[in-house]
Amino acid sequence: MNSGDPPRLLAPGVGVLLGYVLVIGSPWLNRDLQNSLTDTDSALRLIDVMVFYPSWQLDPGIFGPFQFWSANLRTILFVGFAIAGLTRVSRWLRESAGGMGVFVATVGAIALSAVAAGMAAAVIVTTLLDEPVIFPTSSGRLTAEYFLGQLSASASFGVLFGLVLGAVVVAQRQSPAAAARRPERAAKRRTNTPKSFW
């Protein structure tokens, strides 16, 4: 690997993603933000979704085991899926790809990661944990409402955070440092291209 090539985990946007989840999702800051947003008008409900989704917990006694495992598993899956998606976007799109293409691909990757993580966590947690508060009846009506709520929250967060992260990724790819590495990577690709037999 060339010294100018960043490691895979440092694909554009990964640092911002990890920082956001670690800071905004922390149990201390997240709880304070939730309390302040709960008392506000509905004008800040979009910010509400951005704050609630990537939360992680350290004490299962605060919200109960169901919310503890649901939030932690969803956040872990989202981070894993999102890093994989951002790495793929960085590999699939050429360095010379236009900003709009990179932006749309990043938004799509983050939105899909959030929805996949939210639904996978909901299935795993509801399968492994029996929570009578959320599932008090055998009709499945409240279970369906829970899954629809998870789908809605995941999709809303994925699109909103994807818009922000898409702008960050475009800015990082158009930075002077990234532009300086493009000729070097292009030359490396040309030297590694197999010669045609025809």
Buried (B, 14 or more C-beta within 10 A) or exposed (E): EEEEEBEBEEBBBBEBBBEBBEEBBBBEBBBEBEEEBEEEEEEEEEEBBBBBBBBBBEEEEEBBEBBBBBBBBBBBBBBEBBBBBBBEBBEEBEBEBEBEBBBBBBBBBBBBBBBBBBBBBBEBBBEEBEBEEBBEEEEEEEBEEBBEEBBEBBBBBBBBBBBBBBBBBBEBBEEEEBEEBEEEBEEBEEEEEEEEEE
